[in-house]
Amino acid sequence: MTNWDIFWALAVIGMTLVIARMIKSRVTLFESLFIPSSIIAGFLVLLLSPQVLGQAVRALIGPDHALVNGIFPDSFAQVWRSLPGLLISVVFAALFLGKPIPGLREIWMRAGPQVVFGQTLAWGQYVVGIGLCLLVLTPVFGTNPLAGALIEISFEGGHGTAAGMAETFRALDFEEGADLALGLATVGLLSGVLFGTVLINWAARRGTIQLADRKRVRIRDTQKTMPTDVDSMREWNDIRWEREQAARPTDPLSMHLGVVGLAVGIGWLIRQALIWIETVTWGGPDGVVIIGYVPLFPLAMIGGVIVQLVVTKTKQEHHVNRRLMNRISGTALDFTIVAALGTLSLAAIGDHLAPFILLAVAGIGWSLFGVVYLAPRLIPLNWFERGVGDFGQSMGVTVTGLLLMRMADPNNESGALESFGYKQLLFEPIVGGGLFTAAAMPLMAQFGSVFVLVLTGTITVLWLVFGYWVFGRKIASHAKQGGSMRVT
């Protein structure tokens, strides 16, 4: 592999993203479903690979044709396989850079019910996935028990987390898990939009949400009031902070890249320190190794939080622009997704098709149960507008949650958008691509699936009990009085 191989491998991703954006703008289905250009580009690369184009040429023309290996040289595939593990740390390092981090009390006052509901959905995905593996997938299909973590990694974490954990899958001898995770992330993204649209229309017919014209809600109607570009949607959640920064001079992109690099470096130092502590304590010879299997990206996120706190404390916020951080994070995520999907192993999914389908159905079922049954019992005010955002995030990515909230509450009269944004600060550091997401499979490998099932089940129950005790009783009391806990 030469430097030119690396350059052209990256250039091909960029060119494919341009082509994908053109396709998306001309295909109504892609545009209306809010499918990111990076996913379209990733599947374009996959279609031109030996797995699809090569197999088709082999079957139609013969094994000696030049295109049996696809149109890209193998050196490109080598570069693409290494990208997700590197770039995902950039994505997570920039997650909290450039925007204010409020105190825990303020976060809880604004987003307490959604923190409870979001955490319940995330931890419950482990319970559903691990339980399904223990009862069905492993005994019947011989599936690796680590597959129990795939629902949370793929649905709550999304394509970026699934791709970024490829090294962890390989280190734990579950290499096919990375391909299954990416496939499940795609299913979750599409299902989140489709089922979310159905739920919003169901809520409108029941009168749970008030729509001005009472018409059937469609995704393309929302496009009139919501940006369709993925980067713009990322920024939409920070629009007030963006407006404050717009009038300020912006430091160059190179400086912002340096800030991201500093955050990643701090995360790397934290990881090395934890590995050293593990080595000299419980992880010595024949000991229990956990941190060694944890990827860098969740700790890079912690590094980003540390950098932002220092920037805020020293009153240097004007040097770190949120818009540029979004661009850096968005570019890294787009390249991560294209590279991961372009090297996706279709054979791995085909060899585990039945477990793949069962995991997808179980994950979708749990999220639907959460928003229909749990949300009205845990969220006192405007439960649907707030709950559907967490449903969308639990099925795909944050953008899905934003989209569904915008469809259910076009003018943000419920305040769901602000609560959703605040909730992320007490959510993403732990699950949805956070520390436990990265540590779940190493914990299962070291202590067994039953241990992690009991742990995650206990945490799920604790969140449910706590949520009902703090918020649910208010709902029950108000219902007995015949009131309606809605802000309109």
Order of alpha helices (4+ residues) and beta strands (2+ residues): alpha-alpha-alpha-alpha-alpha-alpha-alpha-alpha-alpha-alpha-alpha-alpha-alpha-alpha-alpha-alpha-alpha-alpha-alpha-alpha-alpha-alpha-alpha-alpha-alpha
